[in-house]
Amino acid sequence: MNTNGSLALPRTAKLDDGSEITLRRLGRDDVAEFLAFTQSLPDHDLLFLRTDITDAGVVADWLDNIEAGRILTIVAERDGRIYGYASLHFSNTPWSKHVGELRVLISGEMRGKGLGRGLTEAIFAQALDRGIEKMVAQMTIDQKGAISTFEQLGFKAEALLRDHVKDRTGQTHDLLVYSHDVAGFQSQLDAYGMTEAASGL
Ligand SMILES: CC(C)(COP(=O)(O)OP(=O)(O)OC[C@H]1O[C@@H](n2cnc3c(N)ncnc32)[C@H](O)[C@@H]1OP(=O)(O)O)[C@@H](O)C(=O)NCCC(=O)NCCS
């Protein structure tokens, strides 16, 4: 998917299969649709999430954090249905103000069409604008698809934390921390000509 690396939201973006989808910020009016999306996710996808995003109270807290400027969330929507999101979590630790954490989740039926890449690009554009210099993404060693995806996007493994995650069944997993410098991601997009190629979107 090509999203122009642009800051403008909402905007229409093209997926790798040629279809279009709208990228826009998550807002209070989206709660029902957002819950419909999270509640449709298979257990395996929910197993490793830090919070229970199928819970209306958790989503309400999330929106509070968005309104307080602690989280920025972009959703992908088509015909009133949400198919995925990417979030940028800002650090409230003074010495890590330049670091943001990226979380991405795409519905099963939309995977492999460039939506994860497109949402990540959209988040990086926002991160650059907000003065974030380094992006991290965390995943367990079992999340092979996510590891391949983030490596394809130029993220590098930076740390391995043993038995750091306990899933909902109580089983522990090693956690990988990947990182990418934000300016470098922008140069990568520029080098691929992606910022210009999509200017007609
Ligand atoms: C990881 C995830 C966000 C990827 O989303 P997606 O929309 O399917 O990914 P894309 O189609 O944009 O693919 C991006 C790149 O990764 C590659 N990729 C995607 N899924 C892959 C897989 N399972 N195996 C290998 N490579 C894969 C694509 O080929 C593409 O490479 P390219 O940019 O060179 O073309 C999605 O699988 C997901 O929601 N997983 C569950 C949640 C999760 O693990 N999130 C990550 C932790 S924050």
The ligand as a Tripos MOL2 file, in Angstrom:
@<TRIPOS>MOLECULE
LIG
   48    50     1     0     0
SMALL
NO_CHARGES

@<TRIPOS>ATOM
      1 C1          2.1140   -8.0340   11.6100 C.3       1 LIG1
      2 C2          0.9100   -7.4900   10.8540 C.3       1 LIG1
      3 C3          0.5650   -6.1190   11.4490 C.3       1 LIG1
      4 C4          1.2940   -7.3090    9.3600 C.3       1 LIG1
      5 O1          0.2340   -6.6900    8.6760 O.3       1 LIG1
      6 P1         -0.0490   -6.9520    7.1220 P.3       1 LIG1
      7 O2         -1.0200   -5.9330    6.6510 O.co2     1 LIG1
      8 O3         -0.3960   -8.3640    6.8980 O.co2     1 LIG1
      9 O4          1.4050   -6.6820    6.4960 O.3       1 LIG1
     10 P2          1.7220   -6.1240    5.0300 P.3       1 LIG1
     11 O5          0.8420   -6.8090    4.0360 O.co2     1 LIG1
     12 O6          1.6900   -4.6400    5.0650 O.co2     1 LIG1
     13 O7          3.2070   -6.6210    4.8320 O.3       1 LIG1
     14 C5          4.3490   -5.8070    5.1790 C.3       1 LIG1
     15 C6          5.6180   -6.5500    4.7730 C.3       1 LIG1
     16 O8          5.7860   -7.7210    5.5850 O.3       1 LIG1
     17 C7          5.7390   -8.8960    4.7860 C.3       1 LIG1
     18 N1          4.8960   -9.8840    5.5070 N.ar      1 LIG1
     19 C8          3.6460   -9.7000    5.9750 C.ar      1 LIG1
     20 N2          3.1960  -10.7950    6.6190 N.ar      1 LIG1
     21 C9          4.1930  -11.7020    6.5110 C.ar      1 LIG1
     22 C10         4.3420  -13.0500    6.9590 C.ar      1 LIG1
     23 N3          3.3820  -13.6880    7.6300 N.pl3     1 LIG1
     24 N4          5.5110  -13.6810    6.6650 N.ar      1 LIG1
     25 C11         6.4820  -13.0510    5.9720 C.ar      1 LIG1
     26 N5          6.4210  -11.7820    5.5410 N.ar      1 LIG1
     27 C12         5.2780  -11.1130    5.7950 C.ar      1 LIG1
     28 C13         5.1110   -8.4950    3.4790 C.3       1 LIG1
     29 O9          5.6050   -9.2790    2.4000 O.3       1 LIG1
     30 C14         5.5300   -7.0510    3.3370 C.3       1 LIG1
     31 O10         6.8460   -6.9230    2.8250 O.3       1 LIG1
     32 P3          7.1800   -5.7960    1.7010 P.3       1 LIG1
     33 O11         6.9530   -4.4680    2.4070 O.co2     1 LIG1
     34 O12         8.6000   -6.0600    1.3600 O.co2     1 LIG1
     35 O13         6.1960   -6.0150    0.6070 O.co2     1 LIG1
     36 C15        -0.3060   -8.4470   10.9330 C.3       1 LIG1
     37 O14         0.1030   -9.7270   10.5310 O.3       1 LIG1
     38 C16        -0.9360   -8.5460   12.3190 C.2       1 LIG1
     39 O15        -1.8460   -7.8040   12.6320 O.2       1 LIG1
     40 N6         -0.4310   -9.4810   13.1860 N.am      1 LIG1
     41 C17        -0.9370   -9.6660   14.5280 C.3       1 LIG1
     42 C18        -0.5530   -8.5250   15.4510 C.3       1 LIG1
     43 C19         0.9470   -8.3790   15.5990 C.2       1 LIG1
     44 O16         1.6770   -9.3490   15.7150 O.2       1 LIG1
     45 N7          1.4070   -7.1090   15.6040 N.am      1 LIG1
     46 C20         2.8350   -6.8050   15.6910 C.3       1 LIG1
     47 C21         3.2570   -6.4330   17.0720 C.3       1 LIG1
     48 S1          2.9440   -4.7260   17.3740 S.3       1 LIG1
@<TRIPOS>BOND
     1     1     2 1
     2     2     3 1
     3     2     4 1
     4     2    36 1
     5     4     5 1
     6     5     6 1
     7     6     7 2
     8     6     8 1
     9     6     9 1
    10     9    10 1
    11    10    11 2
    12    10    12 1
    13    10    13 1
    14    13    14 1
    15    14    15 1
    16    15    16 1
    17    15    30 1
    18    16    17 1
    19    17    18 1
    20    17    28 1
    21    18    19 ar
    22    18    27 ar
    23    19    20 ar
    24    20    21 ar
    25    21    22 ar
    26    21    27 ar
    27    22    23 1
    28    22    24 ar
    29    24    25 ar
    30    25    26 ar
    31    26    27 ar
    32    28    29 1
    33    28    30 1
    34    30    31 1
    35    31    32 1
    36    32    33 2
    37    32    34 1
    38    32    35 1
    39    36    37 1
    40    36    38 1
    41    38    39 2
    42    38    40 1
    43    40    41 1
    44    41    42 1
    45    42    43 1
    46    43    44 2
    47    43    45 1
    48    45    46 1
    49    46    47 1
    50    47    48 1
@<TRIPOS>SUBSTRUCTURE
     1 LIG1         1 GROUP 0 **** ****
